[in-house]
């Protein structure tokens, strides 16, 4: 069985959205953000805004602000606040002991992947045990998660098309959302070439067996149902790494 089980199309996506960064009451480029960061002016950063905030920003900047999930608001220190912050940091003793971060994964590499059944938005039910003999990429995401959606735009070209004739299944699972919300989002993304089947996990029952914390999170499962790789976030080169491991697992 090939990847057609979990997919509708393999054409590369188009019209990938861009992040719109607003700092100091103006839209700025990433280079400006790097400059402000180097100068010590950045107080905080918020990714994504409410529909009301997006509407207010559209009145000021026009439709170039894009969708609310892709708006980044950067708050800045005043000159006085910046100087006070620098004095505070200079007078604070350096922390010698590193803080041990709690893992967001409930699994380890080489653990058996917990079995589950997931309802897809096309009405089909996929059971993980039925996918034995194939390499499976489980991707936990949500419609409000900008990095997740950005990753979706790259799936057709980097993951789906290269492995369309292989024993590979892409299995994106939306967490804590109902079918209507997920189906509406996917219908919108379809217009941009992001056209594949996704599962829904409205009560996070599947998610809670795999991980917690931030998304997107990906789990690569080999042909024997064993977790072989895990990743968090949509980082530069992340999908290339996944594709490399998928290729390797398909040869085993």
Backbone torsions as a table, in degrees:
resi	resn	phi	psi	omega
1	UNK	NA	135.9	-176.7
2	UNK	-102.5	-172.4	-175.9
3	UNK	-67.3	-6.7	-178.3
4	UNK	-62.1	-19.2	179.0
5	UNK	-59.1	-38.6	-174.1
6	UNK	-107.1	6.6	-171.4
7	UNK	-128.8	156.9	173.0
8	UNK	-107.9	-37.5	-174.9
9	UNK	-148.1	162.9	-179.0
10	UNK	-125.7	5.4	-178.3
11	UNK	-71.2	139.7	179.0
12	UNK	-57.3	143.0	-179.0
13	UNK	-75.5	152.7	176.9
14	UNK	-121.0	174.3	174.5
15	UNK	55.2	42.2	177.5
16	UNK	-62.2	129.6	-178.2
17	UNK	-67.5	160.2	176.9
18	UNK	-119.4	148.2	174.9
19	UNK	-71.0	138.9	174.0
20	UNK	-109.6	120.5	-175.7
21	UNK	-105.2	125.4	179.7
22	UNK	-117.4	121.3	179.3
23	UNK	-141.0	136.9	179.9
24	UNK	60.5	34.0	177.1
25	UNK	65.3	28.3	175.6
26	UNK	-149.4	155.9	176.6
27	UNK	-79.1	128.5	-176.2
28	UNK	-126.7	161.2	176.8
29	UNK	-87.7	164.9	179.8
30	UNK	-59.2	-35.0	179.9
31	UNK	-61.5	-36.5	177.3
32	UNK	-67.0	-38.4	177.9
33	UNK	-62.8	-43.3	178.5
34	UNK	-60.5	-38.9	179.2
35	UNK	-66.3	-45.0	179.3
36	UNK	-64.1	-37.6	178.5
37	UNK	-65.2	-43.9	179.4
38	UNK	-62.7	-35.7	-179.0
39	UNK	-81.1	-10.3	177.3
40	UNK	84.8	22.6	-176.5
41	UNK	-92.5	-12.8	-174.8
42	UNK	-81.2	121.1	-179.9
43	UNK	-91.6	-41.5	-178.1
44	UNK	-165.4	169.1	-178.2
45	UNK	-143.5	131.8	178.5
46	UNK	-123.3	124.7	179.2
47	UNK	-99.2	122.0	-178.5
48	UNK	89.7	142.6	179.6
49	UNK	-133.0	168.9	176.9
50	UNK	-74.9	165.4	177.8
51	UNK	-61.7	-36.1	-179.9
52	UNK	-66.2	-44.1	179.1
53	UNK	-65.1	-39.9	178.9
54	UNK	-61.6	-41.0	179.0
55	UNK	-62.7	-41.8	178.3
56	UNK	-64.4	-40.5	179.7
57	UNK	-67.3	-35.8	178.8
58	UNK	-65.3	-33.3	177.3
59	UNK	-64.9	-34.9	-177.9
60	UNK	-84.1	-44.9	-172.7
61	UNK	-107.4	-9.7	-176.4
62	UNK	86.0	-173.6	-175.3
63	UNK	-72.4	-3.0	176.8
64	UNK	-65.4	-13.2	178.2
65	UNK	-68.3	-18.1	176.4
66	UNK	71.5	-156.8	-177.8
67	UNK	-82.8	153.1	-173.6
68	UNK	-60.9	-32.4	-178.3
69	UNK	-66.6	-22.8	-173.5
70	UNK	-106.0	14.5	176.8
71	UNK	-95.3	128.7	178.3
72	UNK	-113.9	121.6	178.6
73	UNK	-103.7	122.8	179.0
74	UNK	-109.6	123.0	176.2
75	UNK	-92.9	142.6	-173.7
76	UNK	-118.0	148.3	171.4
77	UNK	-75.0	146.4	165.9
78	UNK	-74.1	170.9	178.8
79	UNK	-59.2	-40.9	-179.3
80	UNK	-66.7	-42.2	179.1
81	UNK	-65.4	-39.1	179.4
82	UNK	-62.1	-45.2	179.7
83	UNK	-63.9	-42.1	178.9
84	UNK	-64.2	-40.3	179.6
85	UNK	-65.4	-39.5	179.4
86	UNK	-67.3	-38.3	177.8
87	UNK	-65.5	-39.8	-179.9
88	UNK	-64.6	-43.0	-179.6
89	UNK	-67.4	-37.0	-179.4
90	UNK	-67.4	-32.5	-177.3
91	UNK	-88.1	-10.7	-179.1
92	UNK	-84.4	132.7	178.5
93	UNK	-66.5	143.4	179.5
94	UNK	-67.3	139.6	178.8
95	UNK	-81.6	122.3	-177.7
96	UNK	-88.7	-33.2	-176.5
97	UNK	-91.4	125.2	177.8
98	UNK	-78.0	149.7	179.8
99	UNK	-88.6	128.4	178.7
100	UNK	-79.2	117.9	-177.8
101	UNK	-82.3	137.5	177.4
102	UNK	-74.8	135.6	-178.4
103	UNK	-66.5	141.8	175.6
104	UNK	-92.3	0.7	-179.9
105	UNK	-103.7	137.5	173.8
106	UNK	-93.6	-0.6	-178.5
107	UNK	-124.5	164.1	172.8
108	UNK	-123.2	157.2	174.8
109	UNK	-57.8	136.7	-177.9
110	UNK	83.9	3.7	170.5
111	UNK	-79.0	149.6	171.3
112	UNK	-65.7	137.9	177.9
113	UNK	-71.8	128.7	178.1
114	UNK	-58.3	133.4	-179.6
115	UNK	-74.0	151.3	177.9
116	UNK	-161.9	164.7	169.4
117	UNK	-118.7	137.8	-178.7
118	UNK	-132.4	135.3	177.5
119	UNK	-85.0	128.5	179.6
120	UNK	-91.2	160.9	-176.9
121	UNK	-69.7	-15.2	176.2
122	UNK	-87.8	4.6	176.6
123	UNK	97.0	-14.2	179.2
124	UNK	-75.5	157.3	174.2
125	UNK	-115.1	129.6	178.3
126	UNK	-111.4	129.3	177.1
127	UNK	-108.3	126.7	-177.4
128	UNK	-55.5	-42.1	179.4
129	UNK	-58.0	-28.7	-180.0
130	UNK	-71.4	-11.7	-178.0
131	UNK	-94.8	6.1	176.8
132	UNK	-56.5	141.5	-176.6
133	UNK	95.3	-5.9	177.8
134	UNK	-125.0	156.9	172.7
135	UNK	-87.3	130.9	-175.0
136	UNK	-121.4	130.0	172.8
137	UNK	-106.4	106.4	175.4
138	UNK	-90.2	124.4	-177.6
139	UNK	-124.7	111.8	178.3
140	UNK	-87.5	132.0	-174.0
141	UNK	-151.6	179.7	174.3
142	UNK	-152.6	154.7	-175.6
143	UNK	-66.4	-24.6	-177.8
144	UNK	-88.6	-4.7	-173.4
145	UNK	-90.2	106.1	-177.7
146	UNK	-60.2	-46.1	177.7
147	UNK	-60.1	-33.7	177.7
148	UNK	-63.3	-46.3	-178.0
149	UNK	-67.8	-40.1	176.0
150	UNK	-57.5	-42.0	178.8
151	UNK	-63.7	-39.1	179.3
152	UNK	-57.4	-39.6	-179.0
153	UNK	-64.1	-25.5	180.0
154	UNK	-92.8	-14.4	179.9
155	UNK	-57.6	-46.9	-176.8
156	UNK	-56.4	-47.1	-176.2
157	UNK	-78.6	-34.6	-172.4
158	UNK	-99.4	-23.7	-175.4
159	UNK	-121.0	-47.5	-173.2
160	UNK	-73.9	-56.3	-176.1
161	UNK	-61.4	-44.4	-178.5
162	UNK	-62.4	-25.0	-174.6
163	UNK	-119.4	20.9	-173.9
164	UNK	-64.6	-26.8	-179.1
165	UNK	-105.9	18.9	-178.2
166	UNK	-108.6	170.2	175.2
167	UNK	-82.0	70.0	-175.6
168	UNK	-136.9	140.3	178.4
169	UNK	-129.7	126.2	170.8
170	UNK	-91.6	125.4	-176.2
171	UNK	-129.6	81.2	176.2
172	UNK	-75.8	136.3	-178.7
173	UNK	-128.8	117.5	177.5
174	UNK	-78.6	135.0	-177.6
175	UNK	-106.4	141.7	173.1
176	UNK	60.5	30.9	178.4
177	UNK	-138.3	150.8	179.8
178	UNK	-84.8	167.5	-176.2
179	UNK	-60.6	-40.7	-175.8
180	UNK	-62.5	-44.7	179.8
181	UNK	-63.1	-45.1	-177.8
182	UNK	-67.7	-44.2	-179.0
183	UNK	-63.5	-38.8	178.6
184	UNK	-63.4	-42.6	179.3
185	UNK	-65.1	-43.8	-178.0
186	UNK	-67.5	-33.2	177.2
187	UNK	-65.5	-36.4	178.1
188	UNK	-69.7	-42.4	-179.6
189	UNK	-68.4	-28.2	-179.8
190	UNK	-58.4	-32.6	179.9
191	UNK	-64.2	-22.4	179.5
192	UNK	-101.3	10.2	177.9
193	UNK	90.6	3.8	176.4
194	UNK	-90.5	90.0	-167.0
195	UNK	-132.4	86.0	176.1
196	UNK	-147.9	161.9	-176.3
197	UNK	-76.8	145.4	178.0
198	UNK	-136.5	154.3	177.7
199	UNK	-99.0	164.6	179.0
200	UNK	-124.7	138.1	-179.5
201	UNK	-129.2	69.2	-169.2
202	UNK	-60.0	-31.1	179.4
203	UNK	-103.1	10.4	178.1
204	UNK	60.3	24.8	-179.0
205	UNK	-63.8	-40.1	178.9
206	UNK	-72.5	-48.5	179.9
207	UNK	-53.7	-42.8	-176.6
208	UNK	-68.2	-11.3	176.4
209	UNK	-93.6	-13.7	-175.9
210	UNK	-109.0	-44.0	-171.8
211	UNK	-164.9	-178.9	173.5
212	UNK	-147.6	179.2	175.5
213	UNK	84.9	-142.9	-170.0
214	UNK	-79.8	157.5	176.5
215	UNK	-129.5	162.0	3.2
216	UNK	-72.6	151.0	172.6
217	UNK	-128.1	135.0	-178.6
218	UNK	-121.2	142.2	177.2
219	UNK	-128.8	123.2	176.1
220	UNK	-97.4	122.3	-177.4
221	UNK	-110.4	129.1	-178.2
222	UNK	-80.7	-177.6	-174.4
223	UNK	-64.9	-17.4	179.6
224	UNK	-99.5	7.3	177.6
225	UNK	81.8	23.3	-178.0
226	UNK	-105.6	136.1	176.8
227	UNK	-69.6	122.6	-177.6
228	UNK	-114.0	-16.8	-179.3
229	UNK	-160.6	144.3	178.7
230	UNK	-137.3	145.4	178.4
231	UNK	-150.1	155.0	178.3
232	UNK	-126.7	138.0	175.4
233	UNK	89.2	166.4	176.1
234	UNK	-111.2	80.4	-175.4
235	UNK	-96.8	156.9	180.0
236	UNK	-58.2	127.8	-179.8
237	UNK	84.4	-4.0	-176.6
238	UNK	-63.8	-45.1	-180.0
239	UNK	-71.1	-31.7	176.0
240	UNK	-62.7	-39.9	177.6
241	UNK	-64.9	-44.0	177.5
242	UNK	-59.4	-45.0	-179.5
243	UNK	-61.3	-38.4	179.6
244	UNK	-63.6	-42.1	-178.9
245	UNK	-73.8	-36.8	176.3
246	UNK	-58.0	-46.7	179.2
247	UNK	-57.5	-43.3	-180.0
248	UNK	-64.6	-45.6	-177.6
249	UNK	-66.5	-31.0	179.4
250	UNK	-67.0	-22.8	-179.3
251	UNK	-86.4	-10.9	-176.9
252	UNK	-81.4	NA	NA
